[in-house]
Amino acid sequence: MLYWTLVFLVVALVAGLFGFGGIASASAGIAQILFIIFIVLFLLSLIFGAFRKG
């Protein structure tokens, strides 16, 4: 999932560089949402992993 976040971030940067504002903002929004989902899943796996070992 982090891979897709980086892909959308690169797409947003390239689109912004060439002046496609709508595509850049949409890609940046998708990248932001995927990053938040990734962080939440990562934290949940850390929490449940700590409970399983303890």
MARRO-747385 format. One record per residue: z, y, x of N, C-alpha, C in turn; residue in three letters. Coordinates in steps of 0.001 Angstrom, whole numbers. Each point is the difference from the previous one (the first is absolute). Layout:
BEGIN
((Z; Y; X); (Z; Y; X); (Z; Y; X); ala),
...
//
This chain:
BEGIN
((0; -1180; 825); (0; 1180; -825); (0; 1246; 872); met),
((665; -78; 1117); (-13; 1134; 911); (-1410; 238; 535); leu),
((-769; -1076; 145); (-1392; 125; 441); (-799; 840; -994); tyr),
((160; -280; -1302); (-741; 748; -1005); (449; 1453; -60); trp),
((1280; 249; 243); (481; 1375; 63); (-699; 761; 1108); thr),
((-119; -627; 1153); (-680; 656; 1119); (-1486; 181; -273); leu),
((-621; -970; -682); (-1419; 128; -346); (-217; 1202; -917); val),
((804; 126; -1037); (-148; 1129; -912); (338; 1323; 681); phe),
((927; -22; 940); (316; 1210; 746); (-1191; 435; 845); leu),
((-655; -937; 653); (-1175; 325; 816); (-1137; 494; -892); val),
((-195; -644; -1149); (-1035; 450; -942); (287; 1428; -460); val),
((1263; 291; -271); (370; 1351; -428); (-256; 1016; 1105); ala),
((320; -361; 1234); (-222; 930; 1107); (-1485; 255; 238); leu),
((-801; -1056; -62); (-1437; 157; 203); (-622; 804; -1141); val),
((406; -300; -1239); (-522; 728; -1150); (405; 1472; 64); ala),
((1212; 261; 422); (443; 1386; 150); (-752; 720; 1104); gly),
((-336; -720; 1051); (-749; 583; 1108); (-1393; 438; -447); leu),
((-625; -814; -842); (-1345; 322; -470); (-18; 855; -1255); phe),
((1149; 357; -530); (74; 938; -1106); (-34; -613; -1380); gly),
((250; -1282; -120); (56; -629; -1313); (1448; 38; -480); phe),
((379; 1090; -629); (1394; 220; -371); (541; -992; -1007); gly),
((-804; -343; -1013); (472; -920; -1031); (245; -1392; 540); gly),
((-917; -476; 821); (155; -1333; 593); (1176; -6; 966); ile),
((154; 1066; 753); (1096; 75; 965); (1353; -16; -702); ala),
((121; 760; -1073); (1293; 38; -687); (289; -1325; -700); ser),
((-1023; -638; -551); (214; -1298; -651); (406; -1051; 1022); ala),
((-665; -32; 1137); (332; -979; 1039); (1388; 254; 574); ser),
((346; 1262; 169); (1331; 318; 508); (1073; -410; -1008); ala),
((-277; 182; -1273); (952; -420; -1030); (197; -1505; -21); gly),
((-1104; -738; 113); (93; -1466; 33); (757; -450; 1239); ile),
((-285; 616; 1136); (696; -355; 1236); (1501; 267; -121); ala),
((349; 1097; -637); (1410; 337; -161); (705; -1013; -901); gln),
((-629; -384; -1095); (593; -970; -916); (164; -1357; 683); ile),
((-1034; -442; 723); (85; -1285; 698); (1079; 19; 1076); leu),
((169; 1127; 678); (1029; 102; 1024); (1388; -96; -610); phe),
((202; 633; -1139); (1305; -58; -666); (291; -1433; -450); ile),
((-1013; -677; -554); (182; -1398; -402); (331; -857; 1210); ile),
((-692; 246; 1119); (268; -755; 1221); (1435; 205; 464); phe),
((472; 1222; 1); (1377; 291; 445); (1014; -685; -911); ile),
((-215; 48; -1308); (929; -634; -941); (46; -1510; 231); val),
((-1172; -632; 145); (-27; -1441; 238); (629; -369; 1336); leu),
((-199; 826; 1010); (600; -240; 1302); (1523; 80; -85); phe),
((514; 1003; -680); (1453; 134; -136); (593; -1154; -808); leu),
((-703; -422; -1056); (483; -1138; -784); (30; -1269; 830); leu),
((-1007; -203; 833); (1; -1201; 844); (1113; 52; 1033); ser),
((323; 1175; 514); (1121; 122; 932); (1329; -307; -687); leu),
((169; 522; -1209); (1254; -204; -725); (180; -1471; -349); ile),
((-1041; -620; -573); (118; -1406; -383); (70; -914; 1212); phe),
((-611; 379; 1098); (110; -779; 1222); (1399; 50; 574); gly),
((662; 1145; -123); (1372; 116; 499); (953; -830; -849); ala),
((-223; -47; -1317); (860; -798; -869); (-211; -1481; 222); phe),
((-1216; -408; 306); (-285; -1409; 189); (658; -521; 1286); arg),
((-1; 828; 1055); (606; -428; 1266); (1517; 67; -45); lys),
((526; 932; -765); (1441; 212; -24); (699; -942; -896); gly),
//
